[in-house]
Amino acid sequence: MFTLFIVTTLLATSVVAKHCQNFTVPVSITARNEIFNVFPFETSLDVTSFVQDLLNIGGNTLGPTGTKTVSGQYNMSVEFCQPDSPKGKDPILQFLVHDIGFDKT
């Protein structure tokens, strides 16, 4: 039991033994998006017609009608963490990203 406590304490200490800094990185993004000929649905019949056209074999309901280039300037929040006592002479830098719904906490 005491051994389990020591192992848990050592693991917890190794996890929190780090130094982190927050940065904001300016990012310029440009993307070319396809434009689709989809109209807003006004009635349930419009939805039914759209689904029938979509499921029609050989139909081209959602074919793109052109392209549009969009761009913007964004500030990306990043957090850089390094262990208090790095191990090895060639440390590895990992870029880890998260999906929507998660943050840096």
Backbone as JSON Lines, residues from 0, in Angstrom:
{"i":0,"aa":"M","n":[0.82,-1.19,0.0],"ca":[0.0,0.0,0.0],"c":[0.87,1.25,0.0]}
{"i":1,"aa":"F","n":[1.91,1.25,0.84],"ca":[2.81,2.39,0.91],"c":[3.57,2.56,-0.41]}
{"i":2,"aa":"T","n":[3.92,1.44,-1.07],"ca":[4.61,1.49,-2.36],"c":[3.73,2.14,-3.41]}
{"i":3,"aa":"L","n":[2.46,1.81,-3.42],"ca":[1.52,2.42,-4.36],"c":[1.45,3.93,-4.15]}
{"i":4,"aa":"F","n":[1.45,4.37,-2.9],"ca":[1.43,5.8,-2.59],"c":[2.68,6.49,-3.13]}
{"i":5,"aa":"I","n":[3.84,5.88,-2.96],"ca":[5.09,6.46,-3.43],"c":[5.09,6.55,-4.96]}
{"i":6,"aa":"V","n":[4.66,5.49,-5.64],"ca":[4.61,5.49,-7.11],"c":[3.66,6.56,-7.61]}
{"i":7,"aa":"T","n":[2.49,6.67,-6.99],"ca":[1.51,7.69,-7.39],"c":[2.07,9.08,-7.17]}
{"i":8,"aa":"T","n":[2.73,9.31,-6.07],"ca":[3.33,10.61,-5.77],"c":[4.41,10.95,-6.78]}
{"i":9,"aa":"L","n":[5.25,10.0,-7.13],"ca":[6.31,10.24,-8.12],"c":[5.73,10.56,-9.49]}
{"i":10,"aa":"L","n":[4.7,9.85,-9.9],"ca":[4.07,10.12,-11.19],"c":[3.42,11.49,-11.21]}
{"i":11,"aa":"A","n":[2.73,11.84,-10.14],"ca":[2.1,13.15,-10.07],"c":[3.13,14.26,-10.07]}
{"i":12,"aa":"T","n":[4.25,14.06,-9.39],"ca":[5.31,15.06,-9.36],"c":[5.94,15.23,-10.74]}
{"i":13,"aa":"S","n":[6.11,14.14,-11.48],"ca":[6.72,14.24,-12.8],"c":[5.8,14.95,-13.78]}
{"i":14,"aa":"V","n":[4.5,14.87,-13.56],"ca":[3.55,15.53,-14.46],"c":[3.55,17.03,-14.23]}
{"i":15,"aa":"V","n":[3.62,17.47,-12.98],"ca":[3.55,18.89,-12.68],"c":[4.91,19.56,-12.7]}
{"i":16,"aa":"A","n":[5.99,18.82,-12.84],"ca":[7.33,19.39,-12.87],"c":[7.63,19.92,-14.26]}
{"i":17,"aa":"K","n":[6.97,21.04,-14.6],"ca":[7.16,21.63,-15.92],"c":[7.02,23.14,-15.81]}
{"i":18,"aa":"H","n":[7.52,23.81,-16.81],"ca":[7.44,25.26,-16.89],"c":[6.72,25.61,-18.19]}
{"i":19,"aa":"C","n":[5.61,26.32,-18.09],"ca":[4.8,26.64,-19.28],"c":[4.73,28.15,-19.5]}
{"i":20,"aa":"Q","n":[4.68,28.53,-20.78],"ca":[4.52,29.93,-21.17],"c":[3.43,30.01,-22.23]}
{"i":21,"aa":"N","n":[2.6,31.04,-22.15],"ca":[1.55,31.28,-23.14],"c":[2.01,32.34,-24.13]}
{"i":22,"aa":"F","n":[1.7,32.12,-25.39],"ca":[2.05,33.05,-26.46],"c":[0.83,33.26,-27.36]}
{"i":23,"aa":"T","n":[0.84,34.35,-28.09],"ca":[-0.14,34.59,-29.15],"c":[0.64,34.71,-30.45]}
{"i":24,"aa":"V","n":[0.28,33.87,-31.42],"ca":[0.97,33.84,-32.7],"c":[0.03,34.37,-33.78]}
{"i":25,"aa":"P","n":[0.4,35.45,-34.48],"ca":[-0.45,35.93,-35.57],"c":[-0.34,34.99,-36.77]}
{"i":26,"aa":"V","n":[-1.5,34.65,-37.35],"ca":[-1.55,33.71,-38.46],"c":[-2.37,34.32,-39.59]}
{"i":27,"aa":"S","n":[-1.84,34.24,-40.79],"ca":[-2.57,34.68,-41.99],"c":[-3.0,33.43,-42.75]}
{"i":28,"aa":"I","n":[-4.32,33.3,-42.96],"ca":[-4.85,32.09,-43.59],"c":[-5.62,32.45,-44.84]}
{"i":29,"aa":"T","n":[-5.4,31.67,-45.9],"ca":[-6.14,31.82,-47.15],"c":[-6.62,30.44,-47.58]}
{"i":30,"aa":"A","n":[-7.89,30.36,-47.97],"ca":[-8.46,29.09,-48.41],"c":[-9.34,29.33,-49.63]}
{"i":31,"aa":"R","n":[-9.33,28.37,-50.53],"ca":[-10.2,28.43,-51.71],"c":[-11.36,27.47,-51.49]}
{"i":32,"aa":"N","n":[-12.55,28.01,-51.33],"ca":[-13.74,27.22,-51.05],"c":[-14.61,27.09,-52.29]}
{"i":33,"aa":"E","n":[-15.22,25.94,-52.42],"ca":[-16.15,25.74,-53.53],"c":[-17.52,26.28,-53.17]}
{"i":34,"aa":"I","n":[-18.2,26.83,-54.14],"ca":[-19.54,27.37,-53.96],"c":[-20.53,26.34,-54.5]}
{"i":35,"aa":"F","n":[-21.55,26.05,-53.68],"ca":[-22.56,25.07,-54.07],"c":[-23.89,25.78,-54.28]}
{"i":36,"aa":"N","n":[-24.65,25.3,-55.22],"ca":[-25.93,25.89,-55.56],"c":[-27.02,25.29,-54.66]}
{"i":37,"aa":"V","n":[-27.02,25.68,-53.4],"ca":[-28.01,25.19,-52.45],"c":[-28.81,26.4,-51.98]}
{"i":38,"aa":"F","n":[-30.1,26.33,-52.15],"ca":[-30.98,27.43,-51.76],"c":[-31.52,27.17,-50.35]}
{"i":39,"aa":"P","n":[-31.92,28.22,-49.65],"ca":[-32.5,28.01,-48.32],"c":[-33.86,27.32,-48.42]}
{"i":40,"aa":"F","n":[-34.11,26.41,-47.51],"ca":[-35.38,25.69,-47.51],"c":[-36.46,26.57,-46.88]}
{"i":41,"aa":"E","n":[-37.6,26.67,-47.57],"ca":[-38.7,27.47,-47.05],"c":[-39.82,26.6,-46.5]}
{"i":42,"aa":"T","n":[-39.99,25.42,-47.07],"ca":[-41.04,24.52,-46.59],"c":[-40.48,23.11,-46.48]}
{"i":43,"aa":"S","n":[-41.26,22.22,-45.89],"ca":[-40.83,20.83,-45.79],"c":[-40.79,20.16,-47.16]}
{"i":44,"aa":"L","n":[-41.57,20.67,-48.1],"ca":[-41.53,20.12,-49.46],"c":[-40.19,20.41,-50.13]}
{"i":45,"aa":"D","n":[-39.6,21.55,-49.82],"ca":[-38.27,21.88,-50.36],"c":[-37.23,20.88,-49.85]}
{"i":46,"aa":"V","n":[-37.33,20.51,-48.59],"ca":[-36.41,19.54,-48.01],"c":[-36.58,18.18,-48.67]}
{"i":47,"aa":"T","n":[-37.84,17.76,-48.84],"ca":[-38.12,16.47,-49.48],"c":[-37.59,16.44,-50.9]}
{"i":48,"aa":"S","n":[-37.82,17.51,-51.64],"ca":[-37.33,17.58,-53.02],"c":[-35.81,17.53,-53.06]}
{"i":49,"aa":"F","n":[-35.16,18.23,-52.15],"ca":[-33.7,18.24,-52.11],"c":[-33.15,16.84,-51.83]}
{"i":50,"aa":"V","n":[-33.74,16.13,-50.87],"ca":[-33.27,14.79,-50.53],"c":[-33.5,13.83,-51.67]}
{"i":51,"aa":"Q","n":[-34.64,13.95,-52.37],"ca":[-34.9,13.08,-53.51],"c":[-33.91,13.34,-54.63]}
{"i":52,"aa":"D","n":[-33.6,14.6,-54.89],"ca":[-32.6,14.92,-55.9],"c":[-31.21,14.44,-55.49]}
{"i":53,"aa":"L","n":[-30.91,14.54,-54.21],"ca":[-29.61,14.12,-53.71],"c":[-29.41,12.61,-53.85]}
{"i":54,"aa":"L","n":[-30.48,11.85,-53.62],"ca":[-30.4,10.39,-53.69],"c":[-30.59,9.85,-55.1]}
{"i":55,"aa":"N","n":[-30.88,10.7,-56.04],"ca":[-31.07,10.29,-57.43],"c":[-29.72,9.85,-58.01]}
{"i":56,"aa":"I","n":[-29.67,8.65,-58.55],"ca":[-28.43,8.13,-59.13],"c":[-28.09,8.96,-60.37]}
{"i":57,"aa":"G","n":[-26.86,9.45,-60.4],"ca":[-26.42,10.25,-61.53],"c":[-26.81,11.71,-61.41]}
{"i":58,"aa":"G","n":[-27.49,12.07,-60.35],"ca":[-27.87,13.47,-60.15],"c":[-26.68,14.3,-59.71]}
{"i":59,"aa":"N","n":[-26.76,15.57,-59.97],"ca":[-25.68,16.48,-59.61],"c":[-26.25,17.62,-58.77]}
{"i":60,"aa":"T","n":[-26.97,17.26,-57.73],"ca":[-27.62,18.27,-56.89],"c":[-26.62,19.17,-56.19]}
{"i":61,"aa":"L","n":[-25.56,18.58,-55.7],"ca":[-24.59,19.35,-54.93],"c":[-23.32,19.68,-55.71]}
{"i":62,"aa":"G","n":[-23.39,19.7,-57.01],"ca":[-22.2,20.02,-57.8],"c":[-21.77,21.45,-57.57]}
{"i":63,"aa":"P","n":[-20.47,21.69,-57.43],"ca":[-20.0,23.06,-57.22],"c":[-20.24,23.92,-58.45]}
{"i":64,"aa":"T","n":[-20.58,25.18,-58.2],"ca":[-20.84,26.12,-59.3],"c":[-19.7,27.1,-59.49]}
{"i":65,"aa":"G","n":[-18.7,27.06,-58.62],"ca":[-17.56,27.97,-58.72],"c":[-16.73,27.9,-57.46]}
{"i":66,"aa":"T","n":[-15.8,28.82,-57.36],"ca":[-14.94,28.89,-56.18],"c":[-14.88,30.32,-55.65]}
{"i":67,"aa":"K","n":[-14.55,30.43,-54.38],"ca":[-14.38,31.74,-53.76],"c":[-13.19,31.65,-52.81]}
{"i":68,"aa":"T","n":[-12.28,32.58,-52.93],"ca":[-11.12,32.62,-52.05],"c":[-11.44,33.51,-50.85]}
{"i":69,"aa":"V","n":[-11.24,32.96,-49.69],"ca":[-11.45,33.71,-48.45],"c":[-10.13,33.75,-47.68]}
{"i":70,"aa":"S","n":[-9.92,34.84,-46.97],"ca":[-8.68,34.96,-46.2],"c":[-8.95,35.8,-44.97]}
{"i":71,"aa":"G","n":[-8.06,35.7,-44.02],"ca":[-8.2,36.47,-42.8],"c":[-6.96,36.41,-41.95]}
{"i":72,"aa":"Q","n":[-6.91,37.32,-41.01],"ca":[-5.82,37.38,-40.03],"c":[-6.38,36.93,-38.69]}
{"i":73,"aa":"Y","n":[-5.7,36.01,-38.05],"ca":[-6.16,35.46,-36.78],"c":[-5.01,35.43,-35.79]}
{"i":74,"aa":"N","n":[-5.36,35.45,-34.52],"ca":[-4.37,35.28,-33.46],"c":[-4.59,33.92,-32.83]}
{"i":75,"aa":"M","n":[-3.56,33.07,-32.91],"ca":[-3.65,31.72,-32.38],"c":[-2.96,31.69,-31.01]}
{"i":76,"aa":"S","n":[-3.7,31.23,-30.03],"ca":[-3.16,31.12,-28.68],"c":[-2.43,29.78,-28.55]}
{"i":77,"aa":"V","n":[-1.18,29.84,-28.1],"ca":[-0.38,28.62,-27.94],"c":[0.2,28.58,-26.54]}
{"i":78,"aa":"E","n":[0.51,27.37,-26.1],"ca":[1.15,27.18,-24.81],"c":[2.37,26.29,-25.02]}
{"i":79,"aa":"F","n":[3.51,26.77,-24.57],"ca":[4.75,26.02,-24.69],"c":[5.16,25.54,-23.3]}
{"i":80,"aa":"C","n":[5.27,24.24,-23.14],"ca":[5.66,23.66,-21.86],"c":[6.94,22.85,-22.03]}
{"i":81,"aa":"Q","n":[7.81,22.98,-21.06],"ca":[9.03,22.18,-21.05],"c":[9.25,21.67,-19.63]}
{"i":82,"aa":"P","n":[9.83,20.48,-19.52],"ca":[10.07,19.94,-18.18],"c":[11.13,20.77,-17.45]}
{"i":83,"aa":"D","n":[11.04,20.79,-16.14],"ca":[12.03,21.52,-15.34],"c":[13.42,20.93,-15.5]}
{"i":84,"aa":"S","n":[13.49,19.61,-15.68],"ca":[14.79,18.98,-15.89],"c":[14.7,18.12,-17.15]}
{"i":85,"aa":"P","n":[15.05,18.7,-18.32],"ca":[14.98,17.93,-19.56],"c":[15.93,16.74,-19.54]}
{"i":86,"aa":"K","n":[15.52,15.67,-20.2],"ca":[16.33,14.46,-20.23],"c":[16.88,14.26,-21.64]}
{"i":87,"aa":"G","n":[18.08,13.79,-21.74],"ca":[18.7,13.52,-23.02],"c":[19.35,14.76,-23.6]}
{"i":88,"aa":"K","n":[20.26,14.56,-24.54],"ca":[20.94,15.7,-25.14],"c":[20.25,16.21,-26.39]}
{"i":89,"aa":"D","n":[19.35,15.44,-26.97],"ca":[18.59,15.87,-28.15],"c":[17.1,15.85,-27.82]}
{"i":90,"aa":"P","n":[16.6,16.92,-27.17],"ca":[15.18,16.91,-26.81],"c":[14.29,16.99,-28.06]}
{"i":91,"aa":"I","n":[13.1,16.48,-27.93],"ca":[12.14,16.44,-29.04],"c":[11.05,17.47,-28.77]}
{"i":92,"aa":"L","n":[10.74,18.28,-29.78],"ca":[9.66,19.25,-29.68],"c":[8.44,18.69,-30.4]}
{"i":93,"aa":"Q","n":[7.33,18.57,-29.68],"ca":[6.1,18.04,-30.26],"c":[5.1,19.17,-30.42]}
{"i":94,"aa":"F","n":[4.42,19.21,-31.59],"ca":[3.33,20.14,-31.82],"c":[2.03,19.36,-31.67]}
{"i":95,"aa":"L","n":[1.3,19.65,-30.61],"ca":[0.07,18.94,-30.32],"c":[-1.1,19.9,-30.52]}
{"i":96,"aa":"V","n":[-2.12,19.45,-31.19],"ca":[-3.3,20.27,-31.43],"c":[-4.51,19.56,-30.88]}
{"i":97,"aa":"H","n":[-5.56,20.32,-30.66],"ca":[-6.81,19.75,-30.16],"c":[-7.93,20.08,-31.12]}
{"i":98,"aa":"D","n":[-8.99,19.38,-30.98],"ca":[-10.16,19.56,-31.84],"c":[-11.1,20.58,-31.23]}
{"i":99,"aa":"I","n":[-12.16,20.88,-31.94],"ca":[-13.16,21.82,-31.44],"c":[-13.77,21.25,-30.15]}
{"i":100,"aa":"G","n":[-14.01,22.09,-29.2],"ca":[-14.62,21.66,-27.95],"c":[-13.6,21.48,-26.83]}
{"i":101,"aa":"F","n":[-12.33,21.59,-27.16],"ca":[-11.29,21.47,-26.14],"c":[-10.47,22.74,-26.12]}
{"i":102,"aa":"D","n":[-9.83,22.99,-25.01],"ca":[-8.93,24.14,-24.91],"c":[-7.63,23.68,-24.26]}
{"i":103,"aa":"K","n":[-6.8,24.64,-23.87],"ca":[-5.47,24.31,-23.35],"c":[-5.48,23.83,-21.92]}
{"i":104,"aa":"T","n":[-6.62,23.79,-21.26],"ca":[-6.63,23.41,-19.85],"c":[-6.54,21.92,-19.69]}
